[in-house]
Amino acid sequence: MIRLSKPAAKRLRKIMTEMIELHLRAHHLSHVHDYHTVQRHESRPHNGSRSKVHGLRKCWTLPVYIPHLLNTGQIITERAEHCGWSQFLHLKHKLFGNAEITKEGVLTSLSIGPSSKLQHKIIAKVIKSGVHRKRLCLLAVPALHFRGLSYPCGINNHTKIVTLSSPIVPLRRGAGYRGATVLGRLRGGLVARISAGRKIRHTRGEERMVGRSGLRSNK
């Protein structure tokens, strides 16, 4: 749970509300258009601006950890860095979002839309299956755009990870895997990206060398 003073919590909510209001001005987005369509039908004409935030509530606040993929053999929170919190939000009319907050209580990003809605559905399904929300945490690997829901499972409390988002590494969204399986695939994906980056830098270095040689020969 995020522990903030009342002024800090009030400031965080104010910034969050302002960011949501800005997002609600993007009427070209289908989920924003649908939100305002329903809102117009439910609100009286004098109720104010259409970009006003209505019915904002927090569903869950989960700790976020970054695992040390190249240094450890297991994905467990004791061996991962606690980098902050993720708050899952629900506005009226089936509009969902999630806010990323640092350990110091600073809002770093806020996303709203279909992707957030899918993450909400996956987390709600896991909680409905009987897993207590206090046992849940998020694992994030920013370099691979990976996010997963982690919790102890079974008699031996082995780590289970349900994929929330994994556009690079082949882990199906909503599917549950053993922690070791996820770790192996993420480590492989990270090593591949590092290797690809080195090859690109090497190729560019060779191209620069060839370019310089060509300039010298033309003189």
LINZI-V586467 format. One record per residue. N is the residue number from 1. PSI is psi in radians with two decimals (none if undefined). OMEGA is omega in whole degrees, -180 to 180 (999 if undefined). Layout:
N PSI OMEGA
N PSI OMEGA
This chain:
1 2.38 178
2 2.23 179
3 1.86 -179
4 2.65 174
5 2.82 -179
6 -0.76 177
7 -0.70 -180
8 -0.73 179
9 -0.68 179
10 -0.72 179
11 -0.70 179
12 -0.79 -180
13 -0.64 180
14 -0.81 179
15 -0.73 180
16 -0.77 179
17 -0.73 180
18 -0.71 180
19 -0.68 178
20 -0.73 179
21 -0.67 176
22 -0.74 180
23 -0.65 -177
24 -0.08 175
25 -0.17 -179
26 1.28 -174
27 -0.26 179
28 -0.27 177
29 2.34 -173
30 -0.71 -178
31 -0.54 176
32 -0.72 178
33 -0.78 179
34 -0.70 179
35 -0.86 -177
36 -0.55 178
37 -0.83 179
38 -0.69 -179
39 -0.69 180
40 -0.65 -179
41 -0.52 -176
42 -0.35 -174
43 2.62 173
44 2.72 -177
45 -0.53 -176
46 0.23 -177
47 0.03 173
48 -2.91 -174
49 2.54 179
50 -0.29 180
51 0.06 -179
52 2.47 180
53 2.23 -180
54 2.36 172
55 0.57 179
56 2.25 176
57 2.67 178
58 2.27 176
59 -0.94 -180
60 2.64 170
61 2.00 -175
62 2.45 176
63 2.55 -180
64 2.28 179
65 2.54 173
66 1.95 -179
67 2.56 177
68 1.47 -171
69 -0.60 -175
70 0.02 -174
71 -0.30 -174
72 2.74 -177
73 -0.09 -178
74 2.62 173
75 1.73 173
76 2.59 -172
77 -0.48 -180
78 -0.41 -179
79 0.32 178
80 2.70 -178
81 2.17 176
82 1.95 -174
83 -0.17 180
84 -2.61 -175
85 2.69 174
86 2.10 178
87 2.22 179
88 2.14 -171
89 2.65 176
90 2.14 172
91 3.03 177
92 2.84 172
93 0.72 172
94 0.62 176
95 2.15 -175
96 2.65 179
97 2.97 172
98 2.42 -176
99 2.34 178
100 2.19 -173
101 2.35 179
102 2.97 178
103 -0.47 -180
104 -0.03 178
105 0.38 180
106 2.23 178
107 2.11 -178
108 -0.51 177
109 2.76 178
110 2.17 180
111 2.49 -179
112 2.42 176
113 -2.85 -174
114 -0.71 -179
115 -0.77 178
116 -0.67 180
117 -0.72 178
118 -0.72 178
119 -0.71 176
120 -0.82 -177
121 -0.72 -179
122 -0.81 -179
123 -0.76 180
124 -0.66 179
125 -0.72 179
126 -0.77 179
127 -0.71 180
128 -0.46 -180
129 -0.16 177
130 -0.03 179
131 2.18 -179
132 2.40 -176
133 -0.46 179
134 -0.25 179
135 -0.04 -177
136 2.53 169
137 2.88 179
138 2.44 171
139 2.33 -178
140 2.39 173
141 1.56 -174
142 -0.63 -178
143 -0.41 -180
144 0.08 -178
145 0.59 -178
146 2.42 170
147 2.33 179
148 2.68 178
149 2.10 -175
150 2.46 176
151 2.68 178
152 2.48 -174
153 2.56 174
154 3.14 -178
155 -0.69 -178
156 0.06 -180
157 0.69 177
158 2.66 -176
159 2.25 173
160 2.43 -179
161 2.19 176
162 2.19 -176
163 2.23 173
164 -0.67 180
165 2.25 179
166 1.30 -176
167 -0.29 -177
168 -0.92 -179
169 2.35 -177
170 1.45 174
171 2.06 -171
172 2.30 179
173 2.27 178
174 -0.19 -180
175 2.54 179
176 2.40 -179
177 2.77 170
178 2.56 -178
179 -0.70 -178
180 -0.63 179
181 -0.81 179
182 -0.77 180
183 -0.80 -179
184 -0.75 -179
185 -0.68 179
186 -0.73 179
187 -0.73 178
188 -0.73 178
189 -0.68 -180
190 -0.75 178
191 -0.70 179
192 -0.70 179
193 -0.71 178
194 -0.76 180
195 -0.75 179
196 -0.70 178
197 -0.70 179
198 -0.71 180
199 -0.72 179
200 -0.79 179
201 -0.69 180
202 -0.76 180
203 -0.76 179
204 -0.62 178
205 -0.73 178
206 -0.69 179
207 -0.67 178
208 -0.68 179
209 -0.74 179
210 -0.72 179
211 -0.74 180
212 -0.69 179
213 -0.68 179
214 -0.68 178
215 -0.69 -179
216 -0.70 -177
217 -0.42 -179
218 -0.22 -178
219 none 999
